[in-house]
Amino acid sequence: MAEAASVQMLRKGYKAFAAQDMEALAEVIPEDAVWHVPGRNPLAGDYKGRDTIFEYFGKLMEVSGGTFKADLVHIVGDDKFAIALQRSTWTVKGRSYNGTDVLVDRVDDSGLAVETWVYLEDQALADELLASG
């Protein structure tokens, strides 16, 4: 059985993010996408629009001194949703985060993620590190 379009798009997105290929990433994040980032830290909030989401990625890299990584562990998806399990790692001021995190994507008819919710394994640690950066 062939992979759902949502799964294929997410795989492409993770490869583009790892390669810091913003052009390829722009192909899988729609212009009007929305990301919901949890927490009580300066990066928490709703990011509306591709440019704003890319700014969030930039802030995440800045705060982590370029150490942030999101390694894909597993994806499941269909024509409505895709769920990615990822290993997130980063370091801020000598302290590290290493969590198994989840991204839930609502997808459009082409398999693109139009809305994403981020869930972190250790939100309290993430808040502490991101607030200290």
C-alpha positions in Angstrom: 0.0 0.0 0.0 1.3 3.4 -0.9 2.0 6.0 1.7 -0.5 8.8 2.2 0.3 12.1 0.7 0.5 13.6 4.2 3.2 11.1 5.2 5.2 11.8 2.0 5.0 15.5 2.6 6.1 15.2 6.3 9.1 13.1 5.3 10.1 15.7 2.7 9.6 18.4 5.4 11.9 16.7 7.9 14.6 16.2 5.3 14.4 19.8 4.3 14.5 21.0 7.9 17.5 18.8 8.6 19.3 20.2 5.5 18.2 23.8 6.4 16.7 23.9 2.9 14.1 26.7 3.3 13.1 26.5 -0.4 12.2 22.8 -0.1 10.6 23.5 3.3 8.4 26.2 1.7 7.1 23.6 -0.7 5.6 21.6 2.2 4.5 24.4 4.5 1.6 26.3 3.0 1.7 30.1 3.0 -1.3 30.3 5.3 -0.3 27.4 7.7 -0.6 27.8 11.4 1.6 26.3 14.2 0.5 26.0 17.8 3.6 25.9 20.0 2.9 25.1 23.7 4.5 26.4 26.9 5.4 29.3 29.1 8.5 30.6 27.3 9.3 33.4 24.9 8.8 31.1 21.9 5.3 29.7 22.9 2.3 30.9 21.0 0.5 30.6 17.7 2.4 31.2 14.5 0.2 32.2 11.6 1.7 32.1 8.1 4.8 30.4 6.6 7.0 33.5 7.1 6.0 33.7 10.8 6.6 29.9 11.2 10.1 30.3 9.6 10.8 33.1 12.0 9.9 30.7 14.9 12.4 28.2 13.4 15.0 30.9 13.3 14.4 31.9 16.9 14.6 28.3 18.0 18.0 28.0 16.2 19.1 31.3 17.7 18.2 30.4 21.3 19.8 26.9 21.0 23.0 28.3 19.4 22.1 26.2 16.2 22.0 22.9 18.2 18.3 22.2 17.7 17.6 19.0 15.8 14.3 17.2 15.1 15.0 13.6 14.0 12.0 11.7 12.6 11.2 8.5 14.5 7.8 7.5 13.0 4.9 9.0 11.0 1.3 7.8 10.5 -1.2 9.6 8.4 -4.2 9.7 6.2 -6.0 12.3 4.1 -7.1 14.3 7.1 -4.2 14.1 9.7 -0.6 13.1 10.0 1.2 12.5 13.3 5.0 12.6 13.6 7.0 11.2 16.5 10.4 12.9 16.6 13.5 13.0 18.8 14.1 16.6 19.6 17.5 17.7 21.0 19.0 21.0 21.8 21.3 22.7 24.2 21.0 26.1 25.9 23.8 27.4 28.1 25.2 24.0 28.7 21.9 22.3 29.6 20.3 19.9 27.2 16.8 18.8 26.1 16.4 15.3 24.7 12.7 14.4 24.3 10.4 12.2 22.2 8.0 14.9 21.0 4.8 14.7 18.8 3.6 16.9 16.0 -0.1 16.6 15.0 -0.9 18.0 11.5 -4.2 18.7 10.0 -3.7 18.3 6.3 -5.4 19.7 3.2 -6.4 17.7 0.1 -2.9 17.7 -1.3 -1.4 16.3 2.0 0.1 19.6 3.1 0.0 20.4 6.8 -2.2 23.5 7.2 -2.3 23.4 11.0 0.2 21.9 13.4 0.1 21.3 17.1 3.4 20.6 18.9 3.5 18.4 22.1 6.7 18.1 24.1 7.7 15.2 26.3 9.2 17.5 29.0 7.4 20.9 28.6 8.7 22.2 31.9 12.3 21.6 30.9 11.7 23.0 27.5 10.2 26.2 29.1 13.1 26.5 31.5 15.7 26.2 28.7 14.0 28.4 26.2 13.4 31.1 28.8 17.0 31.1 29.8 18.3 31.5 26.2 
